[in-house]
Amino acid sequence: MNEQVKSHIFDRSLTNKPIGKGTGLGLSISYEIFVERYQGLIWYESEIGKGTTFCLQVPVRQLVIIQES
């Protein structure tokens, strides 16, 4: 990815597909779900000519059940 794409990677309007072939919502929706809703993390490593890898980290919360006697 070039620097211009990186600076807009989670924007709703970003797409590399031709007009009418995609909406560009995938990473935007992923960001909303993993980061904003569940306080997770999304990061990526990208090298032009080699590709891009995305990593997702979702926090695990332990459910505590209190029983009353």
PDB file of N, CA, C, O and CB in Angstrom:
ATOM      1  N   MET A   1       0.846  -1.181   0.000  1.00  0.00           N
ATOM      2  CA  MET A   1       0.000   0.000   0.000  1.00  0.00           C
ATOM      3  C   MET A   1       0.885   1.236   0.000  1.00  0.00           C
ATOM      4  O   MET A   1       1.891   1.300   0.706  1.00  0.00           O
ATOM      5  CB  MET A   1      -0.959   0.003   1.218  1.00  0.00           C
ATOM      6  N   ASN A   2       0.496   2.202  -0.795  1.00  0.00           N
ATOM      7  CA  ASN A   2       1.235   3.454  -0.747  1.00  0.00           C
ATOM      8  C   ASN A   2       0.752   4.303   0.433  1.00  0.00           C
ATOM      9  O   ASN A   2      -0.239   3.965   1.080  1.00  0.00           O
ATOM     10  CB  ASN A   2       1.079   4.228  -2.077  1.00  0.00           C
ATOM     11  N   GLU A   3       1.440   5.382   0.703  1.00  0.00           N
ATOM     12  CA  GLU A   3       1.132   6.209   1.885  1.00  0.00           C
ATOM     13  C   GLU A   3      -0.249   6.846   1.799  1.00  0.00           C
ATOM     14  O   GLU A   3      -0.908   7.018   2.825  1.00  0.00           O
ATOM     15  CB  GLU A   3       2.183   7.301   2.051  1.00  0.00           C
ATOM     16  N   GLN A   4      -0.701   7.199   0.602  1.00  0.00           N
ATOM     17  CA  GLN A   4      -2.030   7.797   0.452  1.00  0.00           C
ATOM     18  C   GLN A   4      -3.119   6.810   0.849  1.00  0.00           C
ATOM     19  O   GLN A   4      -4.071   7.184   1.535  1.00  0.00           O
ATOM     20  CB  GLN A   4      -2.249   8.267  -0.994  1.00  0.00           C
ATOM     21  N   VAL A   5      -2.995   5.564   0.432  1.00  0.00           N
ATOM     22  CA  VAL A   5      -3.969   4.540   0.797  1.00  0.00           C
ATOM     23  C   VAL A   5      -3.910   4.288   2.299  1.00  0.00           C
ATOM     24  O   VAL A   5      -4.949   4.174   2.949  1.00  0.00           O
ATOM     25  CB  VAL A   5      -3.711   3.231   0.014  1.00  0.00           C
ATOM     26  N   LYS A   6      -2.701   4.200   2.856  1.00  0.00           N
ATOM     27  CA  LYS A   6      -2.557   3.959   4.301  1.00  0.00           C
ATOM     28  C   LYS A   6      -3.259   5.029   5.125  1.00  0.00           C
ATOM     29  O   LYS A   6      -3.849   4.726   6.161  1.00  0.00           O
ATOM     30  CB  LYS A   6      -1.079   3.904   4.686  1.00  0.00           C
ATOM     31  N   SER A   7      -3.199   6.275   4.673  1.00  0.00           N
ATOM     32  CA  SER A   7      -3.788   7.363   5.458  1.00  0.00           C
ATOM     33  C   SER A   7      -5.316   7.343   5.437  1.00  0.00           C
ATOM     34  O   SER A   7      -5.952   8.052   6.218  1.00  0.00           O
ATOM     35  CB  SER A   7      -3.292   8.698   4.940  1.00  0.00           C
ATOM     36  N   HIS A   8      -5.912   6.539   4.552  1.00  0.00           N
ATOM     37  CA  HIS A   8      -7.378   6.464   4.455  1.00  0.00           C
ATOM     38  C   HIS A   8      -7.890   5.034   4.587  1.00  0.00           C
ATOM     39  O   HIS A   8      -9.022   4.746   4.199  1.00  0.00           O
ATOM     40  CB  HIS A   8      -7.847   7.052   3.129  1.00  0.00           C
ATOM     41  N   ILE A   9      -7.078   4.142   5.124  1.00  0.00           N
ATOM     42  CA  ILE A   9      -7.363   2.715   5.081  1.00  0.00           C
ATOM     43  C   ILE A   9      -8.700   2.327   5.716  1.00  0.00           C
ATOM     44  O   ILE A   9      -9.314   1.355   5.278  1.00  0.00           O
ATOM     45  CB  ILE A   9      -6.264   1.976   5.760  1.00  0.00           C
ATOM     46  N   PHE A  10      -9.168   3.050   6.727  1.00  0.00           N
ATOM     47  CA  PHE A  10     -10.426   2.696   7.390  1.00  0.00           C
ATOM     48  C   PHE A  10     -11.581   3.623   7.002  1.00  0.00           C
ATOM     49  O   PHE A  10     -12.637   3.581   7.634  1.00  0.00           O
ATOM     50  CB  PHE A  10     -10.239   2.723   8.894  1.00  0.00           C
ATOM     51  N   ASP A  11     -11.403   4.453   5.983  1.00  0.00           N
ATOM     52  CA  ASP A  11     -12.479   5.327   5.500  1.00  0.00           C
ATOM     53  C   ASP A  11     -13.549   4.510   4.791  1.00  0.00           C
ATOM     54  O   ASP A  11     -13.243   3.534   4.106  1.00  0.00           O
ATOM     55  CB  ASP A  11     -11.920   6.410   4.551  1.00  0.00           C
ATOM     56  N   ARG A  12     -14.793   4.908   4.956  1.00  0.00           N
ATOM     57  CA  ARG A  12     -15.909   4.200   4.318  1.00  0.00           C
ATOM     58  C   ARG A  12     -15.836   4.238   2.796  1.00  0.00           C
ATOM     59  O   ARG A  12     -16.314   3.318   2.133  1.00  0.00           O
ATOM     60  CB  ARG A  12     -17.224   4.794   4.773  1.00  0.00           C
ATOM     61  N   SER A  13     -15.255   5.269   2.245  1.00  0.00           N
ATOM     62  CA  SER A  13     -15.277   5.436   0.790  1.00  0.00           C
ATOM     63  C   SER A  13     -14.076   4.819   0.075  1.00  0.00           C
ATOM     64  O   SER A  13     -14.029   4.833  -1.155  1.00  0.00           O
ATOM     65  CB  SER A  13     -15.345   6.891   0.460  1.00  0.00           C
ATOM     66  N   LEU A  14     -13.116   4.284   0.805  1.00  0.00           N
ATOM     67  CA  LEU A  14     -11.916   3.738   0.170  1.00  0.00           C
ATOM     68  C   LEU A  14     -12.215   2.394  -0.486  1.00  0.00           C
ATOM     69  O   LEU A  14     -12.726   1.481   0.161  1.00  0.00           O
ATOM     70  CB  LEU A  14     -10.784   3.585   1.199  1.00  0.00           C
ATOM     71  N   THR A  15     -11.899   2.279  -1.758  1.00  0.00           N
ATOM     72  CA  THR A  15     -12.013   1.008  -2.475  1.00  0.00           C
ATOM     73  C   THR A  15     -11.019   1.020  -3.629  1.00  0.00           C
ATOM     74  O   THR A  15     -10.698   2.079  -4.169  1.00  0.00           O
ATOM     75  CB  THR A  15     -13.476   0.770  -2.993  1.00  0.00           C
ATOM     76  N   ASN A  16     -10.545  -0.132  -3.995  1.00  0.00           N
ATOM     77  CA  ASN A  16      -9.668  -0.224  -5.162  1.00  0.00           C
ATOM     78  C   ASN A  16     -10.378  -0.957  -6.298  1.00  0.00           C
ATOM     79  O   ASN A  16      -9.758  -1.349  -7.286  1.00  0.00           O
ATOM     80  CB  ASN A  16      -8.347  -0.943  -4.797  1.00  0.00           C
ATOM     81  N   LYS A  17     -11.683  -1.133  -6.139  1.00  0.00           N
ATOM     82  CA  LYS A  17     -12.485  -1.815  -7.149  1.00  0.00           C
ATOM     83  C   LYS A  17     -13.052  -0.797  -8.139  1.00  0.00           C
ATOM     84  O   LYS A  17     -13.208   0.378  -7.804  1.00  0.00           O
ATOM     85  CB  LYS A  17     -13.627  -2.623  -6.486  1.00  0.00           C
ATOM     86  N   PRO A  18     -13.359  -1.245  -9.352  1.00  0.00           N
ATOM     87  CA  PRO A  18     -13.973  -0.337 -10.328  1.00  0.00           C
ATOM     88  C   PRO A  18     -15.337   0.156  -9.851  1.00  0.00           C
ATOM     89  O   PRO A  18     -15.968  -0.478  -9.005  1.00  0.00           O
ATOM     90  CB  PRO A  18     -14.118  -1.036 -11.687  1.00  0.00           C
ATOM     91  N   ILE A  19     -15.784   1.270 -10.382  1.00  0.00           N
ATOM     92  CA  ILE A  19     -17.083   1.842 -10.030  1.00  0.00           C
ATOM     93  C   ILE A  19     -18.176   0.805 -10.272  1.00  0.00           C
ATOM     94  O   ILE A  19     -18.240   0.189 -11.336  1.00  0.00           O
ATOM     95  CB  ILE A  19     -17.362   3.136 -10.849  1.00  0.00           C
ATOM     96  N   GLY A  20     -19.022   0.625  -9.281  1.00  0.00           N
ATOM     97  CA  GLY A  20     -20.116  -0.324  -9.369  1.00  0.00           C
ATOM     98  C   GLY A  20     -19.751  -1.744  -8.966  1.00  0.00           C
ATOM     99  O   GLY A  20     -20.611  -2.623  -8.991  1.00  0.00           O
ATOM    100  N   LYS A  21     -18.499  -1.992  -8.596  1.00  0.00           N
ATOM    101  CA  LYS A  21     -18.055  -3.341  -8.249  1.00  0.00           C
ATOM    102  C   LYS A  21     -17.710  -3.508  -6.773  1.00  0.00           C
ATOM    103  O   LYS A  21     -17.327  -4.599  -6.352  1.00  0.00           O
ATOM    104  CB  LYS A  21     -16.862  -3.706  -9.077  1.00  0.00           C
ATOM    105  N   GLY A  22     -17.839  -2.455  -5.987  1.00  0.00           N
ATOM    106  CA  GLY A  22     -17.541  -2.577  -4.561  1.00  0.00           C
ATOM    107  C   GLY A  22     -17.851  -1.282  -3.848  1.00  0.00           C
ATOM    108  O   GLY A  22     -17.910  -0.216  -4.461  1.00  0.00           O
ATOM    109  N   THR A  23     -18.050  -1.387  -2.540  1.00  0.00           N
ATOM    110  CA  THR A  23     -18.451  -0.209  -1.767  1.00  0.00           C
ATOM    111  C   THR A  23     -17.344   0.372  -0.916  1.00  0.00           C
ATOM    112  O   THR A  23     -17.429   1.530  -0.506  1.00  0.00           O
ATOM    113  CB  THR A  23     -19.601  -0.552  -0.892  1.00  0.00           C
ATOM    114  N   GLY A  24     -16.315  -0.395  -0.641  1.00  0.00           N
ATOM    115  CA  GLY A  24     -15.252   0.104   0.217  1.00  0.00           C
ATOM    116  C   GLY A  24     -15.613   0.117   1.682  1.00  0.00           C
ATOM    117  O   GLY A  24     -15.014   0.872   2.448  1.00  0.00           O
ATOM    118  N   LEU A  25     -16.573  -0.693   2.106  1.00  0.00           N
ATOM    119  CA  LEU A  25     -17.025  -0.673   3.493  1.00  0.00           C
ATOM    120  C   LEU A  25     -16.352  -1.718   4.381  1.00  0.00           C
ATOM    121  O   LEU A  25     -16.458  -1.627   5.604  1.00  0.00           O
ATOM    122  CB  LEU A  25     -18.500  -0.873   3.534  1.00  0.00           C
ATOM    123  N   GLY A  26     -15.676  -2.690   3.818  1.00  0.00           N
ATOM    124  CA  GLY A  26     -15.156  -3.813   4.592  1.00  0.00           C
ATOM    125  C   GLY A  26     -14.275  -3.432   5.763  1.00  0.00           C
ATOM    126  O   GLY A  26     -14.544  -3.845   6.891  1.00  0.00           O
ATOM    127  N   LEU A  27     -13.236  -2.661   5.528  1.00  0.00           N
ATOM    128  CA  LEU A  27     -12.339  -2.293   6.628  1.00  0.00           C
ATOM    129  C   LEU A  27     -12.982  -1.281   7.565  1.00  0.00           C
ATOM    130  O   LEU A  27     -12.695  -1.276   8.762  1.00  0.00           O
ATOM    131  CB  LEU A  27     -11.035  -1.730   6.079  1.00  0.00           C
ATOM    132  N   SER A  28     -13.836  -0.436   7.040  1.00  0.00           N
ATOM    133  CA  SER A  28     -14.535   0.533   7.875  1.00  0.00           C
ATOM    134  C   SER A  28     -15.446  -0.174   8.874  1.00  0.00           C
ATOM    135  O   SER A  28     -15.454   0.159  10.059  1.00  0.00           O
ATOM    136  CB  SER A  28     -15.348   1.501   7.006  1.00  0.00           C
ATOM    137  N   ILE A  29     -16.208  -1.145   8.394  1.00  0.00           N
ATOM    138  CA  ILE A  29     -17.106  -1.908   9.274  1.00  0.00           C
ATOM    139  C   ILE A  29     -16.300  -2.750  10.261  1.00  0.00           C
ATOM    140  O   ILE A  29     -16.664  -2.854  11.432  1.00  0.00           O
ATOM    141  CB  ILE A  29     -18.045  -2.816   8.440  1.00  0.00           C
ATOM    142  N   SER A  30     -15.214  -3.347   9.792  1.00  0.00           N
ATOM    143  CA  SER A  30     -14.349  -4.121  10.691  1.00  0.00           C
ATOM    144  C   SER A  30     -13.818  -3.242  11.807  1.00  0.00           C
ATOM    145  O   SER A  30     -13.781  -3.665  12.963  1.00  0.00           O
ATOM    146  CB  SER A  30     -13.179  -4.751   9.915  1.00  0.00           C
ATOM    147  N   TYR A  31     -13.407  -2.020  11.478  1.00  0.00           N
ATOM    148  CA  TYR A  31     -12.902  -1.088  12.490  1.00  0.00           C
ATOM    149  C   TYR A  31     -13.991  -0.781  13.516  1.00  0.00           C
ATOM    150  O   TYR A  31     -13.739  -0.799  14.721  1.00  0.00           O
ATOM    151  CB  TYR A  31     -12.404   0.219  11.828  1.00  0.00           C
ATOM    152  N   GLU A  32     -15.198  -0.500  13.034  1.00  0.00           N
ATOM    153  CA  GLU A  32     -16.298  -0.192  13.950  1.00  0.00           C
ATOM    154  C   GLU A  32     -16.564  -1.351  14.908  1.00  0.00           C
ATOM    155  O   GLU A  32     -16.780  -1.137  16.101  1.00  0.00           O
ATOM    156  CB  GLU A  32     -17.569   0.136  13.161  1.00  0.00           C
ATOM    157  N   ILE A  33     -16.549  -2.568  14.389  1.00  0.00           N
ATOM    158  CA  ILE A  33     -16.857  -3.728  15.222  1.00  0.00           C
ATOM    159  C   ILE A  33     -15.732  -4.020  16.201  1.00  0.00           C
ATOM    160  O   ILE A  33     -15.963  -4.071  17.409  1.00  0.00           O
ATOM    161  CB  ILE A  33     -17.120  -4.950  14.354  1.00  0.00           C
ATOM    162  N   PHE A  34     -14.524  -4.211  15.700  1.00  0.00           N
ATOM    163  CA  PHE A  34     -13.428  -4.661  16.551  1.00  0.00           C
ATOM    164  C   PHE A  34     -12.875  -3.571  17.468  1.00  0.00           C
ATOM    165  O   PHE A  34     -12.534  -3.850  18.617  1.00  0.00           O
ATOM    166  CB  PHE A  34     -12.324  -5.193  15.696  1.00  0.00           C
ATOM    167  N   VAL A  35     -12.781  -2.342  16.979  1.00  0.00           N
ATOM    168  CA  VAL A  35     -12.138  -1.282  17.763  1.00  0.00           C
ATOM    169  C   VAL A  35     -13.157  -0.484  18.567  1.00  0.00           C
ATOM    170  O   VAL A  35     -13.027  -0.355  19.784  1.00  0.00           O
ATOM    171  CB  VAL A  35     -11.354  -0.344  16.844  1.00  0.00           C
ATOM    172  N   GLU A  36     -14.161   0.046  17.896  1.00  0.00           N
ATOM    173  CA  GLU A  36     -15.105   0.917  18.593  1.00  0.00           C
ATOM    174  C   GLU A  36     -16.063   0.148  19.503  1.00  0.00           C
ATOM    175  O   GLU A  36     -16.320   0.577  20.628  1.00  0.00           O
ATOM    176  CB  GLU A  36     -15.898   1.716  17.588  1.00  0.00           C
ATOM    177  N   ARG A  37     -16.590  -0.971  19.035  1.00  0.00           N
ATOM    178  CA  ARG A  37     -17.573  -1.707  19.833  1.00  0.00           C
ATOM    179  C   ARG A  37     -16.922  -2.575  20.903  1.00  0.00           C
ATOM    180  O   ARG A  37     -17.387  -2.594  22.043  1.00  0.00           O
ATOM    181  CB  ARG A  37     -18.428  -2.572  18.931  1.00  0.00           C
ATOM    182  N   TYR A  38     -15.856  -3.291  20.558  1.00  0.00           N
ATOM    183  CA  TYR A  38     -15.273  -4.266  21.483  1.00  0.00           C
ATOM    184  C   TYR A  38     -13.911  -3.869  22.036  1.00  0.00           C
ATOM    185  O   TYR A  38     -13.253  -4.676  22.693  1.00  0.00           O
ATOM    186  CB  TYR A  38     -15.151  -5.582  20.801  1.00  0.00           C
ATOM    187  N   GLN A  39     -13.482  -2.647  21.782  1.00  0.00           N
ATOM    188  CA  GLN A  39     -12.206  -2.123  22.276  1.00  0.00           C
ATOM    189  C   GLN A  39     -11.024  -3.029  21.896  1.00  0.00           C
ATOM    190  O   GLN A  39     -10.079  -3.192  22.668  1.00  0.00           O
ATOM    191  CB  GLN A  39     -12.265  -1.959  23.797  1.00  0.00           C
ATOM    192  N   GLY A  40     -11.096  -3.601  20.719  1.00  0.00           N
ATOM    193  CA  GLY A  40      -9.994  -4.417  20.204  1.00  0.00           C
ATOM    194  C   GLY A  40      -9.018  -3.555  19.423  1.00  0.00           C
ATOM    195  O   GLY A  40      -9.067  -2.326  19.476  1.00  0.00           O
ATOM    196  N   LEU A  41      -8.149  -4.208  18.711  1.00  0.00           N
ATOM    197  CA  LEU A  41      -7.145  -3.517  17.904  1.00  0.00           C
ATOM    198  C   LEU A  41      -7.123  -4.101  16.504  1.00  0.00           C
ATOM    199  O   LEU A  41      -7.342  -5.297  16.313  1.00  0.00           O
ATOM    200  CB  LEU A  41      -5.749  -3.618  18.553  1.00  0.00           C
ATOM    201  N   ILE A  42      -6.853  -3.240  15.520  1.00  0.00           N
ATOM    202  CA  ILE A  42      -6.561  -3.675  14.157  1.00  0.00           C
ATOM    203  C   ILE A  42      -5.280  -2.974  13.755  1.00  0.00           C
ATOM    204  O   ILE A  42      -5.155  -1.757  13.892  1.00  0.00           O
ATOM    205  CB  ILE A  42      -7.748  -3.353  13.156  1.00  0.00           C
ATOM    206  N   TRP A  43      -4.335  -3.746  13.261  1.00  0.00           N
ATOM    207  CA  TRP A  43      -3.128  -3.145  12.719  1.00  0.00           C
ATOM    208  C   TRP A  43      -2.719  -3.932  11.490  1.00  0.00           C
ATOM    209  O   TRP A  43      -3.217  -5.029  11.235  1.00  0.00           O
ATOM    210  CB  TRP A  43      -1.985  -3.112  13.773  1.00  0.00           C
ATOM    211  N   TYR A  44      -1.815  -3.357  10.747  1.00  0.00           N
ATOM    212  CA  TYR A  44      -1.410  -4.017   9.516  1.00  0.00           C
ATOM    213  C   TYR A  44       0.060  -3.741   9.236  1.00  0.00           C
ATOM    214  O   TYR A  44       0.644  -2.774   9.725  1.00  0.00           O
ATOM    215  CB  TYR A  44      -2.280  -3.553   8.338  1.00  0.00           C
ATOM    216  N   GLU A  45       0.622  -4.614   8.445  1.00  0.00           N
ATOM    217  CA  GLU A  45       1.971  -4.436   7.935  1.00  0.00           C
ATOM    218  C   GLU A  45       1.859  -4.520   6.426  1.00  0.00           C
ATOM    219  O   GLU A  45       1.248  -5.448   5.895  1.00  0.00           O
ATOM    220  CB  GLU A  45       2.980  -5.509   8.516  1.00  0.00           C
ATOM    221  N   SER A  46       2.441  -3.561   5.737  1.00  0.00           N
ATOM    222  CA  SER A  46       2.303  -3.520   4.295  1.00  0.00           C
ATOM    223  C   SER A  46       3.629  -3.148   3.650  1.00  0.00           C
ATOM    224  O   SER A  46       4.337  -2.252   4.109  1.00  0.00           O
ATOM    225  CB  SER A  46       1.212  -2.533   3.887  1.00  0.00           C
ATOM    226  N   GLU A  47       3.940  -3.849   2.590  1.00  0.00           N
ATOM    227  CA  GLU A  47       5.147  -3.566   1.838  1.00  0.00           C
ATOM    228  C   GLU A  47       4.785  -3.628   0.351  1.00  0.00           C
ATOM    229  O   GLU A  47       4.302  -4.646  -0.145  1.00  0.00           O
ATOM    230  CB  GLU A  47       6.300  -4.575   2.198  1.00  0.00           C
ATOM    231  N   ILE A  48       5.027  -2.534  -0.333  1.00  0.00           N
ATOM    232  CA  ILE A  48       4.700  -2.464  -1.750  1.00  0.00           C
ATOM    233  C   ILE A  48       5.421  -3.585  -2.493  1.00  0.00           C
ATOM    234  O   ILE A  48       6.623  -3.788  -2.323  1.00  0.00           O
ATOM    235  CB  ILE A  48       5.081  -1.082  -2.338  1.00  0.00           C
ATOM    236  N   GLY A  49       4.677  -4.299  -3.309  1.00  0.00           N
ATOM    237  CA  GLY A  49       5.228  -5.399  -4.081  1.00  0.00           C
ATOM    238  C   GLY A  49       5.234  -6.729  -3.355  1.00  0.00           C
ATOM    239  O   GLY A  49       5.458  -7.771  -3.971  1.00  0.00           O
ATOM    240  N   LYS A  50       4.987  -6.708  -2.034  1.00  0.00           N
ATOM    241  CA  LYS A  50       4.986  -7.947  -1.254  1.00  0.00           C
ATOM    242  C   LYS A  50       3.617  -8.278  -0.681  1.00  0.00           C
ATOM    243  O   LYS A  50       3.296  -9.453  -0.502  1.00  0.00           O
ATOM    244  CB  LYS A  50       5.988  -7.850  -0.131  1.00  0.00           C
ATOM    245  N   GLY A  51       2.805  -7.271  -0.392  1.00  0.00           N
ATOM    246  CA  GLY A  51       1.469  -7.518   0.131  1.00  0.00           C
ATOM    247  C   GLY A  51       1.222  -6.861   1.471  1.00  0.00           C
ATOM    248  O   GLY A  51       2.063  -6.136   2.001  1.00  0.00           O
ATOM    249  N   THR A  52       0.054  -7.134   1.998  1.00  0.00           N
ATOM    250  CA  THR A  52      -0.397  -6.545   3.258  1.00  0.00           C
ATOM    251  C   THR A  52      -0.981  -7.636   4.136  1.00  0.00           C
ATOM    252  O   THR A  52      -1.705  -8.510   3.662  1.00  0.00           O
ATOM    253  CB  THR A  52      -1.440  -5.424   3.012  1.00  0.00           C
ATOM    254  N   THR A  53      -0.660  -7.576   5.416  1.00  0.00           N
ATOM    255  CA  THR A  53      -1.208  -8.495   6.408  1.00  0.00           C
ATOM    256  C   THR A  53      -1.948  -7.674   7.451  1.00  0.00           C
ATOM    257  O   THR A  53      -1.405  -6.711   7.991  1.00  0.00           O
ATOM    258  CB  THR A  53      -0.086  -9.365   7.066  1.00  0.00           C
ATOM    259  N   PHE A  54      -3.199  -8.057   7.736  1.00  0.00           N
ATOM    260  CA  PHE A  54      -3.986  -7.408   8.778  1.00  0.00           C
ATOM    261  C   PHE A  54      -4.048  -8.321   9.991  1.00  0.00           C
ATOM    262  O   PHE A  54      -4.174  -9.539   9.859  1.00  0.00           O
ATOM    263  CB  PHE A  54      -5.413  -7.063   8.272  1.00  0.00           C
ATOM    264  N   CYS A  55      -3.959  -7.727  11.166  1.00  0.00           N
ATOM    265  CA  CYS A  55      -4.039  -8.472  12.423  1.00  0.00           C
ATOM    266  C   CYS A  55      -5.181  -7.889  13.251  1.00  0.00           C
ATOM    267  O   CYS A  55      -5.360  -6.673  13.316  1.00  0.00           O
ATOM    268  CB  CYS A  55      -2.680  -8.412  13.213  1.00  0.00           C
ATOM    269  N   LEU A  56      -5.942  -8.765  13.874  1.00  0.00           N
ATOM    270  CA  LEU A  56      -7.049  -8.362  14.736  1.00  0.00           C
ATOM    271  C   LEU A  56      -6.820  -8.899  16.132  1.00  0.00           C
ATOM    272  O   LEU A  56      -6.465 -10.064  16.314  1.00  0.00           O
ATOM    273  CB  LEU A  56      -8.399  -8.859  14.179  1.00  0.00           C
ATOM    274  N   GLN A  57      -7.026  -8.046  17.110  1.00  0.00           N
ATOM    275  CA  GLN A  57      -6.916  -8.469  18.502  1.00  0.00           C
ATOM    276  C   GLN A  57      -8.218  -8.104  19.194  1.00  0.00           C
ATOM    277  O   GLN A  57      -8.576  -6.930  19.292  1.00  0.00           O
ATOM    278  CB  GLN A  57      -5.684  -7.807  19.217  1.00  0.00           C
ATOM    279  N   VAL A  58      -8.914  -9.113  19.668  1.00  0.00           N
ATOM    280  CA  VAL A  58     -10.193  -8.901  20.344  1.00  0.00           C
ATOM    281  C   VAL A  58     -10.011  -9.271  21.807  1.00  0.00           C
ATOM    282  O   VAL A  58      -9.559 -10.374  22.115  1.00  0.00           O
ATOM    283  CB  VAL A  58     -11.343  -9.744  19.684  1.00  0.00           C
ATOM    284  N   PRO A  59     -10.358  -8.359  22.715  1.00  0.00           N
ATOM    285  CA  PRO A  59     -10.196  -8.673  24.131  1.00  0.00           C
ATOM    286  C   PRO A  59     -11.146  -9.787  24.574  1.00  0.00           C
ATOM    287  O   PRO A  59     -12.287  -9.869  24.120  1.00  0.00           O
ATOM    288  CB  PRO A  59     -10.428  -7.424  24.974  1.00  0.00           C
ATOM    289  N   VAL A  60     -10.660 -10.619  25.448  1.00  0.00           N
ATOM    290  CA  VAL A  60     -11.477 -11.688  26.018  1.00  0.00           C
ATOM    291  C   VAL A  60     -11.849 -11.257  27.427  1.00  0.00           C
ATOM    292  O   VAL A  60     -10.991 -10.906  28.237  1.00  0.00           O
ATOM    293  CB  VAL A  60     -10.719 -13.077  26.017  1.00  0.00           C
ATOM    294  N   ARG A  61     -13.125 -11.290  27.696  1.00  0.00           N
ATOM    295  CA  ARG A  61     -13.600 -10.914  29.025  1.00  0.00           C
ATOM    296  C   ARG A  61     -14.180 -12.152  29.690  1.00  0.00           C
ATOM    297  O   ARG A  61     -14.901 -12.936  29.074  1.00  0.00           O
ATOM    298  CB  ARG A  61     -14.662  -9.766  28.950  1.00  0.00           C
ATOM    299  N   GLN A  62     -13.846 -12.305  30.954  1.00  0.00           N
ATOM    300  CA  GLN A  62     -14.362 -13.440  31.694  1.00  0.00           C
ATOM    301  C   GLN A  62     -15.745 -13.090  32.253  1.00  0.00           C
ATOM    302  O   GLN A  62     -15.930 -12.044  32.875  1.00  0.00           O
ATOM    303  CB  GLN A  62     -13.386 -13.847  32.832  1.00  0.00           C
ATOM    304  N   LEU A  63     -16.692 -13.969  32.022  1.00  0.00           N
ATOM    305  CA  LEU A  63     -18.028 -13.780  32.530  1.00  0.00           C
ATOM    306  C   LEU A  63     -18.064 -14.268  33.979  1.00  0.00           C
ATOM    307  O   LEU A  63     -17.696 -15.404  34.278  1.00  0.00           O
ATOM    308  CB  LEU A  63     -19.073 -14.527  31.652  1.00  0.00           C
ATOM    309  N   VAL A  64     -18.508 -13.394  34.858  1.00  0.00           N
ATOM    310  CA  VAL A  64     -18.596 -13.751  36.272  1.00  0.00           C
ATOM    311  C   VAL A  64     -20.065 -13.901  36.626  1.00  0.00           C
ATOM    312  O   VAL A  64     -20.864 -12.984  36.435  1.00  0.00           O
ATOM    313  CB  VAL A  64     -17.902 -12.681  37.183  1.00  0.00           C
ATOM    314  N   ILE A  65     -20.405 -15.068  37.143  1.00  0.00           N
ATOM    315  CA  ILE A  65     -21.796 -15.333  37.546  1.00  0.00           C
ATOM    316  C   ILE A  65     -21.840 -15.386  39.068  1.00  0.00           C
ATOM    317  O   ILE A  65     -21.110 -16.148  39.703  1.00  0.00           O
ATOM    318  CB  ILE A  65     -22.339 -16.679  36.916  1.00  0.00           C
ATOM    319  N   ILE A  66     -22.699 -14.572  39.629  1.00  0.00           N
ATOM    320  CA  ILE A  66     -22.851 -14.536  41.096  1.00  0.00           C
ATOM    321  C   ILE A  66     -24.138 -15.271  41.437  1.00  0.00           C
ATOM    322  O   ILE A  66     -25.217 -14.919  40.962  1.00  0.00           O
ATOM    323  CB  ILE A  66     -22.878 -13.048  41.652  1.00  0.00           C
ATOM    324  N   GLN A  67     -24.007 -16.281  42.253  1.00  0.00           N
ATOM    325  CA  GLN A  67     -25.181 -17.036  42.672  1.00  0.00           C
ATOM    326  C   GLN A  67     -25.598 -16.582  44.075  1.00  0.00           C
ATOM    327  O   GLN A  67     -24.783 -16.461  44.990  1.00  0.00           O
ATOM    328  CB  GLN A  67     -24.895 -18.568  42.645  1.00  0.00           C
ATOM    329  N   GLU A  68     -26.875 -16.344  44.194  1.00  0.00           N
ATOM    330  CA  GLU A  68     -27.394 -15.981  45.506  1.00  0.00           C
ATOM    331  C   GLU A  68     -27.940 -17.246  46.171  1.00  0.00           C
ATOM    332  O   GLU A  68     -28.591 -18.069  45.528  1.00  0.00           O
ATOM    333  CB  GLU A  68     -28.499 -14.875  45.393  1.00  0.00           C
ATOM    334  N   SER A  69     -27.663 -17.384  47.473  1.00  0.00           N
ATOM    335  CA  SER A  69     -28.168 -18.577  48.146  1.00  0.00           C
ATOM    336  C   SER A  69     -29.373 -18.267  48.985  1.00  0.00           C
ATOM    337  O   SER A  69     -29.927 -19.162  49.623  1.00  0.00           O
ATOM    338  CB  SER A  69     -27.097 -19.196  49.003  1.00  0.00           C
TER     339      SER A  69
END
